[in-house]
Amino acid sequence: MEYKTILNNTNKTLSSYDNRPLAFFDSGVGGLTVLKRVKELLPDEITLYFGDTKHMPYGEKTEAQLIEYADNIFKFFEKKNAKAVIMACNTTSAVTYEKLKNNYNFKIYPIIQSVCSAIAKLNGITRLGIIATPATVNSHAYKNEIKKYNPDIEVFEIAAPDWVKIVEANKINETESINKVKEILDNINTFHPDKIILACTHYPYLMKILTKFIPENKFIDPAIYFAQIIKNDMEQCCLTSKNQTGNEFFFVSSSPENFIKSSEMFYKLNKLPDLISFDTKVDLYPSLQQTG
């Protein structure tokens, strides 16, 4: 018998397993870094992945726009009967999670709020660098969450607005891209951090460039901690699957061909993602509309 969630959330029937799909989303291919880590730990899970390529990069969007995008994706996953949704996107985790977390009939795992307690407790860190999108940096979500668990850590945040575009355009090896990466690393090195969080799921795609200038062991990929946290919690909540196929289903809001090309450096897709369009704009928070 499968775990069954009653839509009105007034009654639940539990067993040891739940064979409904596990869902992930991001603005593009970046969240595949999380999907890969989770699938290594939970290979039997049937997974859904949505890349909102039409609105990429999320790091330049307003709060109101991000809420609209995330809400549409969550509702799409509800229709797909997802048992849990993994916010494999630091920007939406930072900006939208607190506003949307209670609106749906599945569990939500936000990357920032999930990993910061583990990162804050790592030994030997007194100075922590954060490289993130502009929206994540402006929210100070990482800094605030880290300080909850270790107020003595000094945190330095810097935005890397071009890094997502470099990955999505598959321009990692171009000279201009390398120079843009080096510029950000030179800046953060003036802070002399003990560790640097790659606070966007796109950034591990750049590791070959990053390690030209800074040793790899100085970088923290939150996806490593996130995947283990998700596995542990799903097991405790009886949300893991049993005897399933491990099939994967991919969806994008634009350019399936570009998505599969950009993903090749990190994750192998067996076919083109399905193209999905959200026709109806959902304006849950009109007071948050912004200009610019």
Buried (B, 14 or more C-beta within 10 A) or exposed (E): EBBEBEEEEEEEEEEEBBBBBBBBBBBBBBBBBBBBBBBEBBEBBBBBBBBBBBBBBBBBBBBBBBBBBBBBBBBBBBEBEBBBBBBBBBBBBBBBBEBBBEEBBBBBBBBBBBBBBBBBEBEEBEBBBBBBBBBBBBBBBBBEBBBEEBEEBBBBBBBBBBBBBBBBEBBBEEEEBBEBBBEBBEBBBEBEBBBBBBBBBBBBBBBEBBEEEBEEEBBBBBBBBBBBBBBEBBEEBEBBBEEBEEEBBBBBBBBBEBBBBBBEEBBEBEEEBEBBEBEEEEEEBEEBEEEE
